[in-house]
Amino acid sequence: MVNDGDLVAIFHSVHRVMQAEKALKQARCEMLLIPVPRQLSSDCGLAIRFPGSLKAEVLQALQGAGLEPSELYRREGGQFESESNETA
């Protein structure tokens, strides 16, 4: 389940999302591997959910591993809004 304020990172392939999960676990970032929400489309089928408050930390860890997400969404009011994946 994705709660309001959570971010969902989508990657181009299952391989990349699995690498991203491993990198985030090594960096001890709070995250969860989830199916891509129905409202969002992805060929991959898997995504990474994490609290919005950890955006900079998570994106820094992913960038350091060369695994920036192809798309990033924030859930607000039950809707997903595209969000820049730049570190703030």
N, C-alpha and C positions, 0 to 999 in steps of 0.2 A: 504494500500500500504506500502511496505517495501522499504525504501530508502537505498542507499549505506551507510555503516557505522552503520546501525541499527543492533541490536541483536534480535534474536528470541529465546525465551525459550519455550521448549516443555516439557510437563508433561505427566505422565502415564494415567491420567484420567481427565474427565471433572470436577469432584469434586475437585481434587487437583489444577487445573488451576483456578477454581473459588475462592478457598481459597487463592491462590497466589495473585490473583487480589485484593482481600479484604486486604491482608496484605500490599501490595504495596500502595494501596490507603491510608491506615492508616499511612504509613510511608511517605506519600506525595511524592512518587517517580513518575516521569513522565513515563507513560506507556499506552499501549492500548491493549485491548483484540482483537485478530484477528483470522480469519480462518487460519489453518496451510497452508502455501504456497504449491502449487502443487509440487514443486521440492523436498519438504521434506515429509516424510511419518510419519503418526502418527495415532494411533487408536482413539485418543482423538478428533481430529478435530479442537481444539482450541489451541491457543498459545498466548504468551505475547510478544509484541514488545516494545523495549525501545532503546533510543539512546546509542550507544557504549560508549559515554563519561560517562555514569552513571553506567557502569558495576559493579564496586566495591560497589557502594551504593545499587543497586538493589539486587545483590547477597547476600550482608550482611543482608538486610531486609528479604529476602527469607530464608536464613540460620537461622536467629533468630526465624523464624516461623516454622522451620522444613520442609520447602517446596522447597528444592533445585530442580532445573529442571533436568529431565532425560537426556536432550540434549540441547545444546546451539549452535546456528549458527550465524555467522556474514555475512551480505550481502556486497559483494565487487565486483564491475564490473559486476553487474547483476547476479552474482552467489552466492550461499550460501556455506560457508566454516565452517566446524566443529570447534568449539572453546572450549578450556578448560573452565569449569565453576568454576574454582578456583578464589578466589578474589586475585587481583594483589598486 
